[in-house]
Amino acid sequence: MIAELGAVPPVAEATPPAAGAIASILPALRTMLGERLSTGNSVREQHGRGEGVPDLFPPDAVTFPESNEEVAAIARLCSAHRVPIVPFGAGTSLEGHVTALRGGLSVDLSRMDRVLDVSPEALDCRVQAGMTRLRLNAELRSHGLFFPIDPGADASIGGMAATRASGTAAVRYGTMRENVLGLTVVTPDGRIVRIGSRARKSSTGLDLTRLYVGSEGTLGLITEVQLRLHGLPEAVSAAVCQFPDVRLALDATISILQAGIPMARIEFVNALQMRMCIRYSKLEGLAEQPTLFLEFQGSPAAVAEQVELVQALCEEAGGNGFLWANRPEERSRLWKARHDTYYANLHYLPGRSQMGTDACVPISALAECILETEADVAATGLLAPLVGHVGDGNFHLGILFDPTSPEERARADGLARRTGERAIRLGGTCSGEHGIGMHKLDLAAEEHGEALSLMWAVKNALDPLGIMNPGKLLKPLN
């Protein structure tokens, strides 16, 4: 059966959009949305790329719906005329997810940004897809709750679900996969479907929620998300510890995990990235050395115990120079420096673009993978600082290159590809959280092999016309 599926031409890639299709639906869209439909160049260009991949592919038009019903009506029009649909959240994705490779319609969900329901007793909430992470947590604070997934950028919740985002707190709280209970999805033909529930487990039917989480807008439009929440911790403490070399820092990480200490965050920053962070964020008292950023959460007694154990393990592994941040403003400054690495890198080399890429390997292979990657970076002659959510084996490269130089762009692309290939060779994945988009199609096909035909079977069943974010996630089979 698998072989048969592999031989079937991917209908979703074989059906081209009808000529002049977008022009035929603009009058109906204008009647429905009024000024919430734009064909202006500046708006189209804004929706033609995210972050990480600089290539621009603007849509033919941009819509700003405000309800599930409007999204469904837009989908029905596009389906009837075979117009490509590209979902758009905050535009912070890193692998070209929001580019309109075949033109068509960008559906910007940023105006669907309400909290629909919060249940402190059940520790969950339901939000519209355009709600952003920081604003959600600001609204949850009065309930004594927070949503822990922190990819760094102030991404939209719908976009985070679509890309299966994670981030700095994944070592303790998991990824979007573990924290999404249910979804409202608009199908390519315009049906509004609710999947999942508020229950913490279910043994009924196929797990459609997990199917859509990580589908990168290729199966439908996520318009609402039911989220698992957590109580605000009673005590929080943060620290940085520096090491003479990469391997010692990662050995300390493994020791911490093996000891079963419930870390909230364990972040690794290599020496080059520390140099850029120190200059940009004015970090005092830190050297340009491999560094672990650590955070502890829980009761005051539990945090004190965790701190003592971790400091001992880090010192045993060769760490030194512990700096503690217990006050909220100190912690915020510390983690802001970590989250501002993108801006620190661009500030260090003005005029360069940054290609962000990531990979994830078993924690046992992490030191080998990072050391090989640093040697690869040195061989290219490019600057590519490295950071990692090392508690779950995930790391990121910020590859800096001259966007006017095709030769530098080719070196950057080659470095990103080899980083993914290396991770796959070591038993990992070419992306732990950025996703595939348009930039890692070959790598994902290499990683999944024959399973790619099964993914195409699902794609073709749910999006037979191939209008949902075409050219992303799945490499054509032939």
N, C-alpha and C positions, 0 to 999 in steps of 0.2 A: 504493500500500500504506500509506504514511504517513497519507494522508487517511482511509483505512478504519479504521486503528487509532485515529485521533483521534475517529471517530464511535462507537466502541464504548464503552458505558457502563463506567466503571471498576468491575469486579466487586468489587475489594477495598474500595470505599467503599459499594457498594450492598447488601452483605450485613450486616444488623444482627446483633449478638449475640443469642442466644436468651434469652428472659425467664427469670430465675431460674437462669441457667446456672452462675454462680459457686457458688451454694448446692449445686448438684448434684454438684460435684466436690470440695467441701471435705472430706467424709468420707474419700475416697480419698487426698487430699493429706495429711490428718492421719495416716492409717495409714502412709503412705510416709515422712513427714518428722518426725512428732512435734512437738516444740517448735520445729522449724525452719520451721513455718508460723505466721504471725501475722496476726490480724485486729484487733489493738489499734489504737486511734486514733492514738497517738503514733508508732508504727512506720509506719502507713499515711501519716500526714502527712509524716514524714521522707522517704518515697519518692514524695511527690506533687509535688515540685518540685526543681529543681537550683539553680544560681546564675544570676543575670542577669535572668531573667523571674520576677517575684514571684508570679504566679498559681498557686494551689494546686488541683490535681486529684488527690486521693489514689486509689490503687487500692482494690479491695475486700478484697484480701488480699496478703500478701507471703510469698514462699518464699525459702529459703536453701539451694539444692542444693549438694552437695559432689562431684559427679561428672558426667561426660558422660551417663552412663546415667540419672541422676536428672533432668537437664535434659530429656533425650529423653522420659522418662515424663511429665513435666509437660506438655511440648508435645503429646504424644498425647492427654492428657486435655483440654487446652484446645481442640485441633482437633476432637475428637469432640463437644464441647459449644459450640463457637464462642465461647470465652471469649478476650477480648483479652489479649495478652501484651506487657508492657513490660519490656525488659531494663534492668537497673540495675547500674552499676559503683560508682564513688565518689561519684556525685551532683554532679560539678563542671561538668557541661555548662551552656551559657549561653543556649541558645535554646529551652528548654522540652522537650528531648528525652525526659526521664524522667517527664513528667506523664502521668497516666492519664486522658486526655481522655474515654474511654468506660468508665472503671472497669476491671474485670478483674483480672489477676494481675501483680504486679511480681515479676520473677525476679531476685533480688539474687545476683550471682555473687561477692561479696566473700570467701566462704569457699573459693572455688576459686582459691587464691593461691600455688601452688607453682611453683618452677622445675623443669621436668621434665627438661631436658637442657641442658648447656652444652658447646660444642666450641670451645676456643681455637684449634685448628688451622683450623677452617672459618670462624671468626669468626661463629658464630651460636648461638642458643639457642631453646628452646621453653618457653613459660610458659603457665600457666593464665590465663584472662581476668581474674581478680580480682587478680592481682599488680599492685602499684602501682609507679610509675616510680622513686621514691626507694629503695624497698626492693630493687627489681631491681638498681639500680646499686650498692647496698651489697653485694649478694651477688656481683656481677660483679667487684668491685674486686680480690679475691684472685686472679682469673685475669688481671689486667692489662687488662681490657676495660671498656667502658662502652656504654650505649645512649644515643644523643645527643638524641633528640627530647624537647624540654623546653617543654611548653605553660604552665609556671608552676605550675599546681596539681599536687598529688600525685595525678594521675588514675590510673585503672586502665588497664592495657595493652589490655584488651578494649574499653573505652570509647574509648580513643584511636584504636584501629583503626576502630571503628564510626563515629566522627566525622571520620576522616581528619585527626587533629590534627597540628600542627606546632609552631611556637613560635620561641624566640629563636635556636636553632641551625640553622634551616632554610636559611639562606643558604649554609651549607657542606654540611650533611648531608641536606638534603631534608626531606620530610614523612613521615608514616606510609606513604604510598603507595610511596615508594622503599625503605622499611626493613622492610616486611612481606613475607616470602618465601612464607608459606603459612598456612593457617588450619584449625582444626576448627570446623565449623558444625553446629548442630542445626537442621534444617529445621522449618517450622511443623507438619508432620505427624509429627515425632518421629524422623526419620532422622539418624544421626550420619555426617557427610560430611567427609572430609579433602580439601582442595584445595591446589594449589601444591606446592612441593617445596623442598628445600634448595639446589637449583641456582640459580646467579645469573642464568640465563636459560633460556628454553624457547620452542619454537615449536610446541607441541602443544596443540591445542584452544583453546577460548575462555578468556580470562583471568578465571576466576571469582574469583580472589583480589582483583583490583582492583575487581571488581563489588561484593563485600561490604565492602571497605574504603571507608568513607564512606556506607554504606547506612543508617546511623542506626537500626539495629535493625528495619528495615521488611521485611527479607527472611528473616531467621533470627537465631539466637542464636550469637554468636561465643563459643566456650568455651576455645579454645587458640590461641596465636599463635606462629608461627615468625618470629624476628626476626634481622635483620642487625645485627652488632655491630662495634665499632671498638676499636682499641688505645688505651689511655690515652696522651695526648700527653706527650712528654718535658718540654716546657716550656709554660707558660701565662702570659700577661700580659694585664692588663685596664687600661682607661683611660676617662676621661670627658673630653670636649672640649665647650666651650660656644660659642654663636654669637649674634650680635646679632639675627638673625631666622631664621625657618623656612626661607626659600629658600636661604640660605647653607649651613645644615646639610645640606639635601638635595642641594645642588650638590656638597658635599664627598663625600657618599655615592656619587653617580654617578661622581665622579672616582676614588674608591677601586675601584669595581666595574670601571670601564673599564680601570684599570691592571692588572686580573687578580690582585689581591692576595687570597689565599685566606683571607678573614676567617672567624673562627668565629662571631662575632655582630656585628651592627650594629643597635643599638636607638636609636630616636628618642623623646625625651620633650619635650613642648611646655612653654611657660613655666608655664602653670597647673598642669600635673602636677608640674613641678619644685617649685613652691611647696608642694604637698601632700606630696611625698616628703621635702623638706628638714625640714618640721615633724614628720612622723611618724617618719622614720628617723634624725633628728638628723644629717643630712649637713652636715658642716662644709666651708668653703672653696668652696662652690658658690653660684651666683647663680640667681635665678628667671628663667632664660633657656632658650631651646631648646638641648637638649643631646643629644649622641651618646654612648651607652655602647658601648664597643668591646672585643672580646676577640680574642686571637691565640693560636694553638696550633701546635705543631710542635717541631722541634729548637731548641736555644738559639740557634744561628746564624740559622735561618730566622725565628724570632720577632723577634730583634733587627733583622733587615733589614726585616720587615713593619712594625714599630713606627716605624722611621726614615722609611719611605716614607709611611705614613699620617699621621704628625705633619706632615710637610712638605706633604702635600696638604690637610690640614685648615687649616693656617696660611695656605696660599695662598688658601683659600676664605673666610678671615676668622675662623677659629676661634681660640680663646684659652683660657688657663687649663687646660692639660692636667694632670690628676691621674692618677698611675700607681698600680696595685695589683698587685704581683708576688707577695706572700706569699699563701698560700691563704686565711688568715683575712681579709685585706683584700679579696680578690676576692669571697669569700662575702658579706661585708658589702655590697659594692657591688651585686652581683646580687640579694641579698635585698631591698635597697631598690627595685630595679626590679621584682621579682616581687611586692612588697608594695603595689603601687599600689592594688589593690582595697581593702585595709584602710586605706591612707592616705586614700583618697577618703571612705570612710565616717566615718573619724575627723574629717575636716575639717568635715563637715556632719552632726553626730549626728542620728539620727532619719530620715535619708533612705535610700531604697533606691537601688541602682545597677542600671541597665539597661546591660549590656555589649553592644556591637555592633561588628562589624568589616567592613571592605571591603578589596579588593585591586585595584590597577590596575597597568598597565605603569609601570615605574620612571620613564619619561619624563613621565608624567602625574601623578606623585605630588605634586609641589609644588603644582600647580594644584588637585588634589583636596583636599589638606589645607588650603590657604588658603581655598578655598570653604567647606569644612566648618567651619573656625573662625569664619568670618563668619556662617554659619548658626547655629552655637551662640550667638554673641553676640546674634543677633536673637531667639532664643527666650527669653532671660532666664534660662536654666538654666545651671548649672555642669556642664561635660562635658569633663574633662581628656582629653588625647589622647596615646597612645603608639603606637609602630609598629615592626614588624620590617621596617625600611625597605630592608634588603638585598634583599628580594623583593617590595617594593611593597605590603606589608600594614600596615594600621593599625587601631587600636581606639579607640572612644570609651567612656568610663565615664559614662553620663548619670545624673546625680543628680536625684532627684525625690521629692516628698512622696507616699508611698503612700496617704495618706488623701485626697488631692486628685485627683478625676477629671480636672480641668482640667490639672494638671501631668502626670499620666500620659498624657493625650492629646498634650501638647506633646512629651513624651519619645518616644512612639511615632512621632509625625510626624518628629522629628529623625532617629530611627533609620532610618525608611523613606527619607527624602530622601538620607541618606548612602549607602544601597545603590543608589538610583536614579542618583545622581551617578557612582558607580563604574561602573555598567553603561554610562552615557552616554559615559564616557571610555575605554571598551574593556576594562573590568575585570569584576569579579564582586561580587555583593552579600555574599559571605562568603569570605574566604581560608582560615579555619580554624575558626570557630565552628560552621559548619553551618547547616542550615535549621530543623530542629525544627518547632515550631508557630508561630514568630514571623516567619519570612521566607517563608512559602508564596507570597504574592503576588509578592514580589520574584523568587523563583526561577522562577516561571512566566513572568514578564516576561523574565528573562534567557535562558531556554531555548527559549521559543516552541514551535514545532512539535515539537521534540525531546521535549517533555514526554509526548507520546502514546507515544513509544517506551519511555520510562521506565515508563509505566503498563503497557505490554505485558509488560515484564519483571516488574514487581510482581505483576500478575495471574497470570502463569505460575508464579511461585515461591510465592506466598501467595494462592491463589484464594479463600480464605475471608476474607481481609482482617483476620486476627487479630494480625498483627505490628505493634506500635506504631502503631495507626491514628491518622490525623489529622496525621502528621508527614511531612516531606520533600517530598511530592508533593501539589500542589493538585489537587482533583477537576477533571476535564475538563468536567463539566457539572453 
